[in-house]
């Protein structure tokens, strides 16, 4: 917890620096009078819609306008590649989920959840379970004892468990079939080789458009699938780390406003960067994105409790370990 206290103190100092800078100088002048300069930052993402505001900020030059010396956005094709790069120190932050962050924390690589990127409200970042075309399933209750395609020990399995339990399916009746790669899982369920599968967007919309039945999603009640921006604490404790994160989150808010005001203006970017499938690229509903806010204690604690129950944590991890709470 010592590094948490250090980060909290640095954050308080960083926020004070931002206020002083706003009153007396531009971000580009930082360092001229001894103020901490902003640092270069490398952010890892996956090719999904969650990162759209980052790509918009890059296209619009918002990072330069904020005085950030260098923001590099690196797209990885899998979470495994992203995590390996983060472990090796090749990226300073990444777009991921609370499970990934907690797993890093248990390995001794301390991290901070900077903000929710998608999933702050039930409508954002839809995740659901589909029945194969012509399978005849009408609801999740019909899937009791039926293997559902998913990947183990991931946010996808967490959402699957949550949705099934909400539907009243007993834990011992939740059956799973391991299919790690989401595109493969999509193909199997659409070909009837899987009876049902857990899918994120945009494949959820594509599955429905091609005849699958959406049996449930997390757009009503509690949203179960938060995407978060995760920073390395080693980066944040270096010179300019906290201040850079603060400036980056301000840029995130600016980009979010741009996207939310005119989402269709960024459809081509989403198609290019997030591999939006051709059959739905014109009709796909672009999400509304949240301004920066750390995930709630309930959101984090629910994930940590699920991980503890599955034996995924080698040591205890708390909300305070993952979220920076300033004095």
C-alpha positions in Angstrom: 0.0 0.0 0.0 3.0 2.3 0.3 3.0 3.0 -3.4 -0.7 4.0 -3.1 0.2 6.7 -0.6 3.0 7.9 -2.9 0.7 8.0 -5.8 -2.1 9.8 -3.9 0.4 12.5 -2.8 1.7 12.8 -6.4 -1.8 13.1 -7.7 -2.6 15.8 -5.3 0.5 17.7 -6.3 -0.2 17.0 -10.0 -3.8 18.4 -9.7 -2.4 21.5 -8.0 0.1 22.0 -10.8 -2.6 21.7 -13.4 -4.6 24.4 -11.6 -1.6 26.7 -11.4 -0.7 26.1 -15.0 -4.3 26.9 -16.1 -4.2 30.2 -14.2 -0.7 31.4 -15.2 0.7 29.6 -18.3 0.0 27.2 -21.2 0.9 23.5 -21.0 3.6 24.1 -23.6 5.4 26.4 -21.1 5.6 23.8 -18.4 9.1 23.4 -17.1 10.1 27.0 -17.7 9.6 27.9 -14.1 10.4 24.6 -12.6 7.0 23.0 -13.0 7.0 19.3 -13.9 7.0 18.6 -17.6 4.6 16.2 -19.2 6.0 12.9 -20.3 5.7 10.7 -23.5 3.2 7.9 -23.1 2.5 4.7 -25.0 -1.0 3.2 -24.8 -1.9 -0.3 -25.9 -5.4 -1.0 -27.2 -7.3 -3.7 -28.9 -9.1 -3.2 -32.3 -12.5 -2.6 -30.6 -14.9 0.3 -30.4 -13.8 1.1 -26.8 -10.8 3.1 -27.9 -12.6 5.4 -30.4 -12.1 8.6 -28.4 -8.4 7.9 -28.3 -8.3 7.6 -32.1 -10.4 10.7 -32.5 -8.0 12.6 -30.2 -5.1 11.4 -32.4 -6.9 12.4 -35.6 -7.9 15.8 -34.4 -4.5 16.7 -32.9 -5.9 17.0 -29.4 -2.8 15.5 -27.7 -0.6 18.2 -29.3 -3.0 20.9 -28.3 -2.9 19.7 -24.7 0.9 20.0 -24.7 1.5 16.3 -24.5 4.9 15.7 -26.0 4.1 12.3 -27.4 1.1 9.9 -27.3 1.6 6.7 -29.2 -1.4 4.4 -29.5 -0.4 0.8 -30.3 -3.1 -1.7 -31.4 -2.6 -5.3 -30.5 -4.5 -8.2 -32.1 -5.0 -10.0 -28.8 -5.1 -9.4 -25.0 -2.2 -11.8 -24.7 0.0 -9.7 -26.9 -1.0 -6.6 -25.1 -0.3 -8.0 -21.7 3.1 -9.3 -22.8 4.0 -5.8 -24.0 2.8 -4.2 -20.7 4.8 -6.7 -18.7 7.9 -5.9 -20.7 7.5 -2.2 -20.2 6.9 -1.6 -23.9 3.6 0.3 -23.2 2.8 2.5 -20.2 -0.9 2.0 -20.1 -3.5 -0.2 -21.8 -7.2 -0.5 -22.6 -8.4 -3.6 -20.8 -10.7 -4.8 -18.0 -10.7 -5.0 -14.2 -9.8 -8.7 -14.3 -6.6 -8.0 -16.3 -5.7 -5.2 -13.9 -6.2 -7.3 -10.8 -4.1 -10.1 -12.3 -1.2 -7.7 -12.9 -1.5 -6.5 -9.3 -1.1 -10.0 -7.9 2.1 -10.5 -9.9 3.7 -7.5 -8.2 3.2 -5.1 -11.1 1.1 -2.4 -9.4 -1.4 -0.7 -11.6 -4.0 2.1 -11.4 -7.4 2.1 -13.0 -7.5 5.6 -14.5 -11.0 5.7 -16.0 -13.9 3.7 -17.4 -13.7 3.9 -21.2 -16.9 2.1 -21.9 -19.5 0.6 -19.6 -20.2 3.4 -17.1 -23.9 3.0 -17.9 -25.9 -0.1 -18.9 -26.3 1.1 -22.5 -22.5 1.3 -23.1 -20.4 -1.6 -24.4 -23.1 -4.2 -24.9 -22.2 -7.8 -24.2 -24.6 -10.7 -24.5 -25.3 -14.4 -25.1 -26.8 -15.6 -28.4 -28.5 -18.8 -29.3 -27.5 -20.4 -32.7 -29.8 -19.7 -35.6 -32.7 -22.2 -35.6 -31.7 -23.5 -32.2 -35.1 -22.6 -30.8 -33.8 -21.2 -27.5 -36.0 -18.3 -26.2 -34.2 -17.3 -23.0 -31.3 -18.0 -20.8 -33.3 -20.4 -18.6 -33.4 -22.8 -21.6 -29.5 -22.9 -21.5 -29.4 -24.6 -18.1 -27.0 -27.5 -18.6 -26.2 -26.4 -22.2 -22.6 -25.7 -23.0 -22.1 -22.0 -23.9 -19.0 -20.9 -25.8 -16.8 -18.5 -23.9 -13.2 -18.1 -22.8 -12.2 -19.1 -19.2 -11.0 -16.6 -16.6 -11.9 -13.6 -18.6 -14.4 -10.7 -18.5 -16.4 -12.7 -21.0 -16.8 -15.6 -18.6 -17.6 -13.1 -15.8 -20.4 -11.6 -17.8 -21.7 -15.0 -18.8 -21.9 -16.1 -15.2 -23.5 -12.8 -14.2 -26.2 -13.0 -16.8 -27.0 -16.6 -16.2 -27.3 -16.1 -12.5 -29.6 -13.0 -13.0 -31.8 -15.3 -15.2 -32.1 -17.7 -12.3 -29.9 -20.4 -13.7 -28.2 -22.3 -10.8 -24.4 -22.1 -10.7 -24.0 -25.9 -11.2 -26.2 -25.7 -14.3 -24.0 -23.1 -16.0 -22.0 -25.1 -18.5 -19.2 -23.7 -20.7 -17.3 -24.7 -23.8 -13.8 -23.3 -24.1 -13.4 -21.3 -27.4 -10.8 -18.6 -26.7 -10.9 -16.7 -30.0 -14.0 -14.6 -30.4 -14.2 -14.8 -34.2 -13.9 -18.6 -34.1 -16.6 -18.7 -31.4 -18.8 -16.5 -33.6 -18.3 -18.8 -36.6 -19.1 -21.9 -34.6 -22.3 -20.6 -33.1 -23.5 -19.2 -36.5 -22.8 -22.6 -38.1 -24.7 -24.5 -35.4 -21.5 -26.2 -34.0 -22.2 -24.3 -30.7 -25.7 -24.2 -29.3 -25.0 -20.8 -27.8 -22.1 -18.3 -27.2 -21.1 -15.3 -25.3 -20.2 -12.4 -27.6 -19.2 -8.7 -27.4 -20.1 -6.0 -29.8 -20.0 -5.6 -32.7 -20.2 -9.4 -33.3 -23.4 -9.5 -31.1 -25.1 -7.2 -33.6 -23.7 -9.1 -36.5 -25.0 -12.4 -35.1 -28.5 -11.1 -34.7 -28.5 -9.6 -38.2 -27.5 -13.1 -39.5 -30.2 -15.0 -37.7 -29.0 -15.7 -34.2 -31.2 -14.9 -31.2 -29.9 -12.6 -28.5 -31.1 -14.3 -25.3 -29.7 -11.6 -22.9 -27.3 -8.7 -22.7 -26.0 -6.4 -20.0 -27.8 -3.2 -21.3 -30.5 -3.5 -18.6 -29.9 -3.4 -14.9 -26.2 -3.6 -14.0 -23.6 -3.3 -16.7 -21.1 -6.1 -16.2 -18.5 -5.3 -18.8 -16.5 -2.2 -18.0 -13.5 -1.4 -20.2 -10.9 0.6 -18.3 -7.7 2.5 -19.0 -5.0 1.0 -16.8 -1.7 2.7 -16.0 1.5 1.2 -14.7 2.3 2.7 -11.2 6.0 2.7 -12.2 5.1 5.1 -15.0 2.9 7.2 -12.7 5.7 7.6 -10.1 8.2 8.8 -12.7 8.6 12.5 -13.4 5.6 13.8 -15.1 3.6 10.6 -14.9 0.7 11.8 -12.8 0.5 15.1 -14.7 0.5 13.3 -18.0 -2.3 11.0 -17.0 -4.3 14.0 -15.8 -3.8 15.8 -19.1 -4.6 12.7 -21.1 -7.9 12.3 -19.2 -8.8 15.9 -20.0 -8.2 15.1 -23.7 -10.3 12.0 -23.3 -13.2 14.2 -22.2 -12.8 16.5 -25.1 -12.7 13.7 -27.6 -15.8 12.1 -25.9 -17.7 15.3 -26.4 -16.7 15.3 -30.1 -17.8 11.7 -30.6 -21.1 12.0 -28.7 -22.2 15.1 -30.5 -21.7 13.6 -34.0 -21.0 9.9 -33.7 -21.6 9.1 -37.4 -18.8 11.5 -38.4 -16.4 8.9 -37.0 -17.9 5.8 -38.5 -15.1 5.4 -41.1 -12.6 5.6 -38.2 -14.5 2.9 -36.4 -14.6 0.7 -39.5 -10.9 1.1 -40.1 -9.6 0.9 -36.5 -12.1 -1.4 -34.8 -12.7 -3.9 -37.7 -16.4 -3.1 -37.8 -17.9 -5.9 -40.0 -18.9 -5.0 -43.5 -22.5 -6.2 -43.3 -23.4 -3.9 -40.4 -20.9 -1.0 -40.8 -23.6 1.4 -42.0 -26.3 0.5 -39.5 -24.2 -0.2 -36.4 -25.2 2.1 -33.5 -22.1 3.9 -32.3 -21.9 3.9 -28.5 -22.1 7.0 -26.3 -18.9 7.3 -24.3 -18.4 8.5 -20.7 -16.3 11.4 -19.5 -13.5 10.2 -17.4 -14.4 8.6 -14.0 -12.9 5.8 -12.1 -14.9 2.6 -11.8 -17.1 2.4 -8.7 -16.2 0.3 -5.7 -19.2 -1.9 -6.4 -18.0 -2.6 -10.0 -14.5 -3.5 -8.8 -15.5 -5.4 -5.8 -18.0 -7.6 -7.8 -15.2 -8.6 -10.2 -12.7 -9.2 -7.4 -15.2 -11.4 -5.5 -15.8 -13.5 -8.7 -12.1 -13.9 -9.2 -11.6 -15.0 -5.6 -14.4 -17.5 -5.9 -12.6 -19.0 -9.0 -9.2 -19.0 -7.3 -7.8 -16.5 -9.8 -6.1 -14.3 -7.2 -2.8 -15.5 -5.7 -3.2 -12.8 -3.0 -5.9 -10.5 -1.8 -6.6 -7.4 -4.0 -8.8 -4.5 -2.9 -10.5 -1.6 -4.5 -7.9 0.7 -2.8 -5.1 -1.3 -4.5 -6.4 -0.5 -7.9 -8.1 2.9 -7.7 -6.2 6.1 -6.8 -8.1 7.7 -3.9 -6.7 11.2 -3.3 -6.7 12.7 0.3 
